[in-house]
Each structure stands twice: as structure tokens, then as C-alpha cells.
Amino acid sequence: MANRHGTYKSLINQSHKTIRFRSKENRSTCVYHEYILVVKMPKSKRDKKVSLTQTKKKGLEFKQKIIEDVQACCDKYKHIFLFSVHNMRNTHLKEVRQSWTGSRFYFGKNKVMALALGRTQEDEYKDNLHKLSTQLRGQSGLLFTNKSKKEVLSFFDEYRVPDYARSGNICQQTVMLDEGPIPEFSHSMEPQLRQLGLPTCLQKGVVTLRNNHTVCEQGNILTPEQARILKLFGYKMAEFFVTIEGMWSSNGKWELIADRPDPIVPPKVTIKAKPRKEEDEDEMEDDEEEIEDDEEGT
């Protein structure tokens, strides 16, 4: 490098070495070429990462236990129902589990369950289980039970729990608000409502909607502001429900189950605020924590 660009000039800067060379091509102007050499220090043997968490990592042994449990349930129960969860809420799913005490639910480990059942016809645990494993995608799970198909479908067709819609969901209805006073909200809530996009003002100390307002339109994706308005007004647009997609029987028969009839929902609705309690404001602050809990597999 020194022979190519000229005579070595200097070494400066202790943090990283900067080397300057004078060019032979243009001696009159004395042009210098500067190079920065970054020196990487060797890794210390005492530099070790120490985890402060008390939670043990779920490794291969945990997955192997799930595989063994799933295969044991295949031998124990007569039917395996493939189900899908819509508008997932942990609290509602726990209620479903408690209603089926004599059965077994597996939810949230699709790849591990598919491995236990067998992904191909050659490695399937029992006949036609590979057809079931290929359908495990998204928020799907397995219900191991000895109850009949009629009992299972009858229960899940009727089990629908209203809940507050969350941002990112598709609006099932067009929701409207009529102009006028909203005495259910205190005067201190008016700035928050205005920040969410509502045309509100204070008239004689009462929160008032200046004109009719469309909160959301059917078919659009719900924004965080719209979801918060719906919850402030106490309107539960979403529903937690479970659909049965297919059934496997111990005789090796696999059956796809047709779509069940959906309830009739009015395309447009006008809502009014419900009387608020102090506890409701505390629940609003805990929304993010609930969402994180529901996203975890159960």
C-alpha cells in the first residue's frame, strides 16, 4: 500500500488508526490519501450473557411430550374434531374448556400437532390422520371427545359470546351516532372524545355531539380510534365463536363439515352511550395487556 501511493506520512488518532500517504503523481500540490483502519478487539473469555429470567425455555422435551399426549388421545377418544376460533379471547376459550370436562382440547401448536398426527400417508399415526393434519393452519385446534357429531355441532352453533371489536378487524356493521347531548360522559372526557375524531363540544357543562357521526362503515378495517369509540359507547360488535371444520373417527373415516349458517346481522345500526362506571375506565387501560395474552397460544 505504501509503495503504491507514496511515502508513509503519519499515524494519528489512538481510537482507530488513520494512515496518510502523499501521492507521487502530483508533488506540487502535495495531495494526501487518507485510510481508516478499524481495529476489532478480540472477544473476552469472561464476556458471557447471563439470563435473569426464572422461566425455563420450552425445548425439545416439551414438544416431544405434546406429541406423545396427542397420540395417546388418538387411542383414547373416538372422534377428533378440527375447529377454528374467531375473535380469539382467552377467557371465553377457558369457558369452553370447562364445559367439556370429559374431552381434551389442543390449541396453538399446529406444527407440533401435525407432526404427531403425521404429515403424509407414510408417517401418519392412524389411517387418514394426514388429511386432518394438512388442515391445521391459522387459529385452529383439535377437540378429542367421545361425544357424537350432533352434540358437538349443536353446542358450537349456539355458543356465541359478544365482545368488543379490536383494531384490524373488519367492520361487520355501519355504526352511527346521533347528534345531541351525551350525559353519560363527564365533562373531563370531552377532550379525549374530540381527540378520537368525534365532533363534540361542551354545552352548559354537558358533552354534546354537534352533528351526526359515522363511527365505521361495513367492510372497512377498524382503526384503533374507532375501536376505542365503540368500547367507550359500550357497543360489542365482535363475537367470539368456534366453527367445526372436520371430523375424524376411530374407524379411519375423515369427513369435512360444511359451513354452518351465520346469524343475521343488521348492516346498519345507530348506537347510544351506556351509563359508565369508574371500573370501565380502568378496563380501557388494560386493553393492550389483554391483546398480548390472547395472542399467545393456550
C-alpha positions in Angstrom: 0.0 0.0 0.0 2.9 2.4 0.8 4.7 1.6 -2.4 1.7 2.3 -4.5 0.6 5.7 -3.1 3.8 7.2 -1.8 5.8 7.8 1.3 4.4 7.0 4.7 3.4 10.2 6.4 1.9 9.7 9.9 -0.1 7.6 12.3 -2.7 9.6 14.3 -5.8 9.0 16.4 -5.5 6.4 19.1 -9.1 5.1 18.9 -8.7 4.0 15.3 -5.6 4.2 13.2 -5.7 6.9 10.4 -2.9 6.5 7.9 -2.0 9.3 5.4 0.1 8.9 2.3 1.5 11.5 0.0 0.9 10.9 -3.7 3.8 10.8 -6.1 1.7 11.7 -9.1 1.2 15.3 -8.1 4.2 16.5 -6.0 3.5 20.3 -6.5 0.0 20.2 -4.8 1.0 17.7 -2.2 -2.1 15.5 -2.2 -2.6 13.2 0.7 -4.6 9.9 0.6 -6.2 9.0 4.0 -7.2 5.5 5.1 -9.0 4.5 8.2 -8.2 1.1 9.7 -10.7 -0.1 12.2 -9.1 -2.5 14.7 -11.5 -5.1 16.2 -10.6 -6.2 19.7 -10.7 -10.0 20.4 -13.7 -11.2 22.4 -13.1 -11.6 26.1 -13.5 -15.1 27.5 -15.2 -13.6 30.5 -17.8 -11.9 28.4 -20.8 -14.2 28.9 -24.5 -13.5 28.6 -26.4 -14.3 31.8 -30.2 -14.6 31.6 -32.0 -13.1 34.6 -35.4 -14.7 33.8 -36.7 -17.5 36.0 -38.7 -19.1 33.2 -37.2 -22.2 31.7 -37.2 -22.4 27.9 -39.5 -24.9 26.3 -37.3 -27.1 24.3 -37.4 -30.5 22.6 -38.7 -32.3 25.6 -41.8 -30.1 25.8 -42.6 -30.7 22.1 -42.0 -34.4 22.5 -44.4 -34.6 25.4 -47.1 -32.9 23.3 -46.6 -35.4 20.5 -46.9 -38.3 23.0 -50.1 -36.8 24.5 -51.7 -36.2 21.1 -51.1 -39.8 20.0 -52.3 -41.1 23.4 -55.6 -39.1 22.9 -55.9 -40.7 19.4 -56.1 -44.1 21.1 -58.3 -42.9 23.9 -61.1 -41.0 22.2 -63.5 -42.0 19.4 -63.6 -38.7 17.5 -61.2 -35.8 16.7 -62.9 -32.6 15.6 -60.9 -29.9 13.8 -62.1 -26.4 14.9 -61.3 -22.8 14.2 -61.5 -19.9 16.6 -62.8 -16.5 15.6 -62.2 -13.3 17.5 -59.9 -15.1 19.9 -60.3 -14.4 23.6 -58.6 -16.5 26.3 -61.4 -16.0 28.9 -64.1 -17.4 26.5 -61.9 -20.3 25.4 -61.4 -21.3 29.0 -65.2 -21.3 29.5 -65.5 -23.7 26.5 -62.8 -26.0 28.0 -64.7 -26.0 31.3 -67.9 -27.0 29.5 -66.2 -30.1 28.0 -64.6 -31.6 31.1 -64.7 -35.1 29.7 -62.9 -34.1 26.5 -59.5 -32.7 25.6 -58.6 -29.5 23.7 -55.3 -28.8 21.9 -54.8 -25.3 20.6 -51.8 -23.1 19.5 -49.2 -25.7 18.4 -50.2 -26.5 14.8 -46.8 -27.8 13.6 -46.3 -30.0 16.6 -49.8 -31.4 16.4 -49.4 -32.1 12.6 -46.1 -33.9 13.4 -47.9 -36.0 16.0 -50.7 -37.0 13.6 -48.5 -37.5 10.6 -48.0 -35.1 7.7 -48.0 -37.8 5.0 -49.7 -41.1 4.4 -46.4 -42.9 5.1 -45.8 -41.5 8.6 -49.4 -40.9 9.8 -50.2 -42.3 13.3 -53.5 -43.8 12.2 -55.4 -44.2 8.9 -56.3 -40.9 7.2 -54.9 -38.7 10.0 -52.7 -37.0 7.5 -55.8 -35.5 5.9 -56.6 -33.9 9.2 -53.1 -32.6 9.8 -53.0 -30.8 6.4 -56.0 -28.7 7.6 -54.2 -27.4 10.7 -53.5 -23.7 9.9 -54.2 -20.4 11.4 -56.1 -20.3 14.7 -57.1 -24.0 14.5 -57.1 -26.7 17.2 -58.2 -30.2 18.0 -61.0 -31.5 20.1 -60.7 -35.1 21.3 -64.1 -36.4 22.5 -66.3 -39.4 22.7 -69.5 -37.3 22.1 -71.4 -37.6 18.9 -71.2 -35.2 15.9 -74.7 -34.0 16.6 -73.9 -33.0 20.2 -70.7 -31.2 19.1 -72.3 -29.2 16.3 -75.3 -28.3 18.4 -73.1 -26.8 21.2 -70.9 -24.7 19.0 -73.7 -23.5 16.8 -75.3 -21.9 19.8 -72.1 -20.7 21.6 -71.6 -17.1 20.6 -70.3 -14.5 23.0 -70.4 -10.8 22.1 -67.2 -8.8 22.7 -65.6 -5.5 21.8 -64.1 -5.3 18.3 -60.4 -4.7 18.1 -58.4 -2.6 15.7 -57.6 -4.6 12.5 -60.9 -6.4 12.5 -63.3 -6.0 9.5 -66.4 -3.9 10.4 -69.5 -6.1 10.4 -71.9 -3.1 10.5 -72.1 0.6 9.8 -72.3 2.3 13.2 -73.9 5.7 13.5 -74.1 8.3 16.3 -76.9 10.8 16.5 -76.3 14.4 17.3 -77.2 15.8 20.7 -76.1 15.6 24.4 -74.2 12.6 25.8 -74.8 13.0 29.5 -73.3 9.5 30.1 -69.8 11.1 29.7 -68.4 13.5 32.2 -67.1 16.9 31.1 -63.5 15.8 31.6 -64.0 13.1 28.9 -64.7 15.7 26.2 -61.1 16.4 25.1 -60.5 12.6 24.8 -63.6 12.1 22.6 -62.6 15.1 20.4 -59.1 13.6 20.0 -60.6 10.3 18.8 -62.4 12.2 16.0 -65.8 12.9 17.4 -67.3 16.3 16.7 -68.0 17.1 20.4 -68.2 20.3 22.5 -69.3 21.3 26.0 -72.7 23.0 26.3 -73.6 24.0 29.8 -71.1 21.5 31.1 -72.6 18.6 29.2 -70.7 16.7 26.4 -72.7 17.3 23.2 -72.3 15.8 19.7 -72.6 18.7 17.3 -73.8 16.6 14.3 -74.5 13.0 13.2 -71.3 11.0 13.0 -70.4 7.7 11.3 -68.0 5.7 13.5 -67.2 3.0 11.0 -68.6 1.6 7.7 -69.4 -2.0 6.9 -66.5 -3.9 5.2 -63.8 -1.4 6.2 -60.9 -2.3 8.6 -61.4 -1.0 12.1 -58.8 1.6 13.2 -57.6 1.9 16.9 -59.6 5.2 17.3 -62.8 3.6 16.0 -62.4 0.5 18.2 -61.9 2.8 21.3 -65.0 4.8 20.4 -67.1 1.6 20.2 -65.8 0.5 23.6 -66.4 3.9 25.2 -70.0 3.7 24.0 -70.3 0.1 25.2 -71.1 -1.5 21.8 -69.9 -5.0 21.3 -69.7 -5.5 17.5 -67.5 -8.6 17.5 -68.4 -12.2 18.5 -66.3 -15.0 19.9 -67.3 -18.3 18.3 -65.9 -21.6 17.3 -66.6 -23.4 14.0 -66.1 -27.1 13.4 -64.2 -27.7 10.1 -63.9 -31.5 10.1 -64.2 -34.8 12.0 -62.0 -37.9 12.2 -63.4 -41.1 13.6 -61.5 -44.1 15.1 -62.6 -46.3 12.2 -60.3 -44.2 10.0 -63.0 -42.1 8.3 -62.3 -38.4 7.7 -65.2 -36.0 7.0 -65.2 -32.3 6.1 -68.1 -30.4 7.7 -70.0 -27.8 5.6 -70.2 -24.2 6.7 -72.8 -23.6 9.4 -75.4 -20.9 9.0 -74.4 -17.5 10.2 -76.7 -15.3 12.4 -78.4 -12.4 10.7 -76.7 -9.1 11.5 -78.3 -5.7 10.5 -76.0 -3.9 8.1 -76.5 -0.5 9.8 -77.1 0.4 13.4 -77.4 3.6 15.5 -75.9 3.4 19.0 -76.2 5.4 22.2 -73.8 5.6 25.1 -74.4 3.4 28.1 -74.0 4.6 31.7 -70.3 4.4 32.6 -68.7 3.3 35.8 -65.2 4.1 37.1 -64.2 0.4 36.6 -64.8 0.8 32.8 -62.0 3.4 32.6 -59.6 1.0 34.3 -60.5 -1.7 31.8 -59.7 0.6 28.9 -56.1 1.0 30.1 -55.7 -2.8 30.3 -56.7 -3.4 26.6 -53.1 -3.8 25.4 -52.3 -6.4 28.0 -55.4 -8.4 27.1 -54.4 -8.4 23.5 -50.9 -9.7 24.2 -52.4 -12.5 26.3 -54.8 -13.6 23.6 -52.1 -13.7 21.0 -50.2 -16.3 23.0 -51.0 -20.0 22.3 -53.0 -21.8 25.0 
